[in-house]
Amino acid sequence: MAGDIPSQIEYEHHLSHTFPGFFSAITLFMLIDVWSPFSLTDQVIADFNTLIAFIGFVLLVGTVLGVVLDNIHHSILEGMVFDQFDEVQFWIKKFNILMNKNPDTLSHECSENIAYYYFVKKLGPESIGYITHLRKSKYCYSEFYSNTFLSLVPFSMVSPFYLAKTFNIYWNLCIYMLIFLLFLSIISLISSYQAYLNYNRSLYHLVSGFVDADEKGTQLNVKISFE
């Protein structure tokens, strides 16, 4: 049963990478259109083959940009921002202590990898489904919100110029859209932090539950052996 847990939410992992990447690819296209002396949008929608090529552009470039955004999310937003907050540090250190390691010298990434080995050793290969389920049900939301934030910021900066040039929308309306999109990006960033904090808290309690159960089982075996 443990191996069946993650399958029902598999889409969340893909959504956290592909959607922001496609969004960034569209932003790149709009930026090229703004800089170009021609109207690339009119050329795309005027011809079916060009439209197919544009869809291929979004799929190819969007996939690459999705990987880049996710790397920025892990390296900067998590490592240099989220992990510096006291709330996150609290659960990271508790988790590292739980893994019988020095919380001041062991990185969180290493401790999570240790947790995978711990589960496999104590509960068997299928036990990896527990942590996989936790990552997909908790951590993928943090990835999705962070990558959405990283894709929304440039989109909000480029879209006013694109809309004004391509569709002749009033500049004041474009500015209102810029403010609205920046507001959404801030909400995404806050949501990412909350989801990341919730993941670290849940990871600790998940591993703690199995550690406690293992310790109780050991104590029980010792008691029986003495009897």
LUMVEXDO-369261 format. One record per residue (C-alpha): x, y, z; residue in three letters. Coordinates in steps of 0.02 Angstrom, whole numbers, plus 50000, padded with zeros to 5 digits. Example, Ala and Ser with C-alpha at 12.3 -4.5 7.8 and 13.67 -1.06 7.14 Angstrom:
// residues 2
506154977550390ALA;506844994750357SER;
This chain:
// residues 227
500005000050000MET;501435011950036ALA;501995011249856GLY;500255016449798ASP;500165032249903ILE;501115044549791PRO;500325039549625SER;498705049049650GLN;499595065749663ILE;500945063149531GLU;500305078049430TYR;500845090249566GLU;502685086949538HIS;502515090249351HIS;501445105549378LEU;502735113549491SER;504015113149349HIS;503095113749183THR;501815127449213PHE;503035140949272PRO;504225136049131GLY;502885138048997PHE;502395154549077PHE;504195160449065SER;504295154948882ALA;502785165848842ILE;503625180148934THR;505175177848827LEU;504115178248670PHE;503255194248726MET;504935202248762LEU;505575197748588ILE;503975204648513ASP;504165220948609VAL;505955223048549TRP;505545217948371SER;505035231248243PRO;503755218848178PHE;502195211748258SER;502685193748292LEU;500985190048369THR;500095194048206ASP;501275182648112GLN;500995168448235VAL;499105168748228ILE;499035172048041ALA;499785155447987ASP;499415137948052PHE;501195131548029ASN;501875146648122THR;500645143448262LEU;501255125448276ILE;503045131648280ALA;502585143748419PHE;501815129548521ILE;503415119548495GLY;504415134748552PHE;503395135748712VAL;503585117148747LEU;505455116448714LEU;506005132948791VAL;504725131448931GLY;505425114648984THR;507195121648992VAL;506645137349084LEU;505645126849207GLY;507235117549257VAL;508185133949273VAL;506825141749380LEU;506795126549493ASP;508675127449517ASN;508535145949564ILE;507145141349685HIS;508205128249772HIS;509835137949773SER;509215155449816ILE;507435155549884LEU;507665140249994GLU;509515140350034GLY;509775159050053MET;508045165150107VAL;506845152250178PHE;508145142350276ASP;508695158250365GLN;507035160850453PHE;506965155450635ASP;505365145250609GLU;506175134550474VAL;507825133250569GLN;506885126750720PHE;506195111650627TRP;507795108750529ILE;508825107650689LYS;507535096450774LYS;507585085050622PHE;509485084550621ASN;509515080350806ILE;508245066750773LEU;509435059450644MET;510805059050780ASN;511855072050690LYS;512575088750743ASN;511305101950687PRO;512675115050669ASP;513725105250545THR;512495094150451LEU;511565102050306SER;509705099750290HIS;509885091850119GLU;511045078450187CYS;509895074850333SER;508425072250216GLU;509455059750115ASN;509865050750277ILE;508015049650314ALA;507745040250151TYR;509075027350197TYR;508345026050372TYR;506625021750305PHE;507285008950183VAL;508355000550317LYS;506994999950450LYS;505414997050348LEU;505974989650183GLY;506014996650004PRO;504155000649997GLU;504325012250146SER;505085025550032ILE;503295029049978GLY;502955037750143TYR;504245051450115ILE;503855052049928THR;502045055049972HIS;502545068850093LEU;503625077549965ARG;502285077049832LYS;500865082249947SER;501835095950040LYS;503485100449959TYR;502855101349779CYS;501685115249830TYR;503165125349891SER;504045122049726GLU;502515127149627PHE;502265143549719TYR;504115148049714SER;504285144449529ASN;502675153749495THR;503375168649589PHE;504975168049486LEU;503985167349323SER;502685180449371LEU;503935194149412VAL;504685195449236PRO;502975192449159PHE;502245207149255SER;503675218249195MET;503545213549011VAL;501665211648988SER;501205230349002PRO;502375234848858PHE;501765219848757TYR;499925223948782LEU;500195242348743ALA;501135238548582LYS;500165223448516THR;498385227148571PHE;498485246048597ASN;497835244748774ILE;497895260948874TYR;499495262648973TRP;498575266049136ASN;497675249349121LEU;499335240849088CYS;500045248349247ILE;498555242049346TYR;498885224649277MET;500725226349325LEU;500225230349505ILE;498985215949509PHE;500255203349443LEU;501575209149566LEU;500295206949704PHE;499975189049646LEU;501845185749642SER;502025191549822ILE;500595180249874ILE;501465165849784SER;503095169249876LEU;502235169650045ILE;501265153750002SER;502895145249952SER;503685149250120TYR;502165142950216GLN;502145126850115ALA;504025124550143TYR;503825127350330LEU;502375115050334ASN;503435102250240TYR;504875103450365ASN;503685102050511ARG;502805087050433SER;504455078650389LEU;505035079650569TYR;503415072550638HIS;503385058650508LEU;505145052650546VAL;504895055650732SER;503395044150732GLY;504395029750658PHE;505885033150770VAL;504775032650924ASP;503945016650863ALA;505645008850833ASP;506265013751006GLU;504715006551088LYS;504944990450992GLY;506754989351049THR;506274992451230GLN;504934979051218LEU;506164966351148ASN;507404970251288VAL;506054968151419LYS;505524951451347ILE;507314945251340SER;507564949351525PHE;505984940351571GLU;
